Amino acid sequence: MDRVTAPEQVVLLDDDGRAIGVADKATVHGSTTPLHLAFSCYGFDREGRLLVTRRALHKPTFPGVRTNTCCGHPGPGEAVEDAVRRRLDHELGLQAEDLRLVLPDFAYRASAGGVEENERCPVYVCTLVGEPRARPDEVESVEWWGWEAFLAAADAGALSPWARLQAPLLEARREDWAPVPA
């Protein structure tokens, strides 16, 4: 018997960040995307290098773009921290140690190719456990970068729109995510 998979749902938010409903993920990333809950995670190894991912080429939102380690959407009733751990494992086969919420109120809008992002997107930092095993349906490639190289790429516009906005905010709060080395 074939297993039927329910469509992935995202949590819709009002302007104050309160949940007001749910919608199928496939329906919310379009030309008039409603505000919804997401997250970003920046995962470092024990040497202080950031795992940078390149999004799969078939993704509808920002395909092939280099970005932070992992992004995603919590499901209805799912704690954001649990969603971060779930997506790190699903996309990269990695576990998170010392998961820290650094930018709880980050939100952004971005568009490209007729697809708009409109997300309240708390930003987490963690130490990664394991070796990355990228799922090709999610991640085209992975690379370990120094933090300064990531900041330079963000400044040059060479990353996803959210990573370009998040990088300087994370840098300004770097003491909050110590002891991750520089």
N, C-alpha and C positions, 0 to 999 in steps of 0.2 A: 504494500500500500504506500502511495506517495504521501509524504508529509507536507501539509499545507502550512506555509509560513505566513503569519500575519504581517501586514505592512508595518514598518517601523513608524512609531508615533513620536511627535515632539510636543513639548508643553508650550502653549501659547501664553503670553504675558500681557498685562496692561502696562501703562507707562511707568507705574511704580514698582514693577517687577513682580507683581502678584499673579499667580496662575489663574487663568480665566477659561481654560479649555485645552483640548488636544486636537491635533490634526495629523494626517498622514504626512510623513516627511517628504514624500514625492510631490505633494501638492503645495508645500510652503515655500520652496525656493523657485520663485518665478519673477515676473516683472513687478509684482506688488506683494512682496513678502511680508507677512505679519511678524511683529516682534515675538521672538521665541527664545527659549532657554538653550544654551549651548555651554561648552567649556573649551579651554585650551590648556594643554599641559606641556611643560618644558622639562624634559628628562635628561639628566646628566649622568655620566659614568663616574666612577670613583676618582678619576684623574681630573674631573672638572670639565670634560668635553660635553657639549650639547649634541644630542642626536637630532639631526635635521633630516626631515623627510621630503621627498618629492611626491606630490599627489599623483595617483594613478591617472593615466592619460584619458580614460573614459569618464572620469567623474564629471557630473554636470556643473559643479561649482569649482572654478579655478583649477582645471585639469593641468597636470604637469608642472604646477607651481611649487617652488621650494617653500617650506614653512617650518613651524615648530614641530616638536615630536609627535603630538597627537591632538586631534580635535574631535568633537562629537557632540551628541545631544543626549541628555538624560531622558529616560522614558518616564511616563506618568508614574508618580509615586516612588521613583528611584532617586536615592541620594546622589548628589553630583559627584561626591568622592567615589561612590560605587561605580558610577558611569565612567569616570576617568580610569579606574582600574580595569573595568570590563573592556574598554576600547584599547588600552595599552596591550592587554593580552590578545584581543582579537586581531588588531592590525599588525602588531609587532612581536607577539609572543613574549612580552616582557612583563615583569612585576615591578611595582613601585614601592620603594622604601621611603620613609620620611616625607610623605605627601603633604605639602604645605600650600594653603590658600594664600596667595600674595596680592592679587588684585581682585577683590570680591565684587566690585561694582563696574568692571569694564563692560562697555557696550559699544557697538559700532554698526555702521552700514557701509556696504561696498557693493559694487555691481560690475559685471563684465559679461559681455556676450548675451545680454538680455536676462541674465540671472542675477538676482539681488540677494544679498545677505542682510539680515536685520536681526541682530542677536544681542542678548544680554549674555555675556560670556565670561564668567569668573575664570581667573587664570591661576593655575597651579604650577608648582615646581616640585620635582622629586629626584631621588637617586634611583637609577634603573638597575634592576637585577636581571642578569641573563644576557645572552647574545641576541641581537635583533634577528628575527625571522619574518621579514616583511611579507604580508599577503599581497600578491600582485593585483588583486581586485581593489585594494585600498591604497597601496603605496608602490610607486614606480621604483624608488631607490632610497637608500639611507646613506648618510655620511656623518662622521663625527667632526664637529667644528669647535674651535675655541670660541669663547663668548665674544671676544673682541671682533673676530671675523664675522660673527652673526650680527653684531651691532653695525658693522660697516656695510654689510649686505642690506640690512634694513634701511640704513641711511641712503643707500644708492637706489632703493626701490626694487631690489632684486628678490624680494620675498612676497608672500601673500599679503593682502592689505591688512589683515588683522595682526600678523606678526610684525609688520612695519610700525604699527601703532603701539603694540604691546612692548616691543624691545626697549624703547627709551623709558617707558614707565617702569619696567622691571629693573633697568639699570639704576634709575633714581631710587629704587627701594632695595638695592642689592643687599644691604645689611639684613633685611628681613628674610632672605633666603640663604644666608650663611648657615652652615659651614660648606655649602657647595663651593669648591675652589674657583678662582677666576680663570 
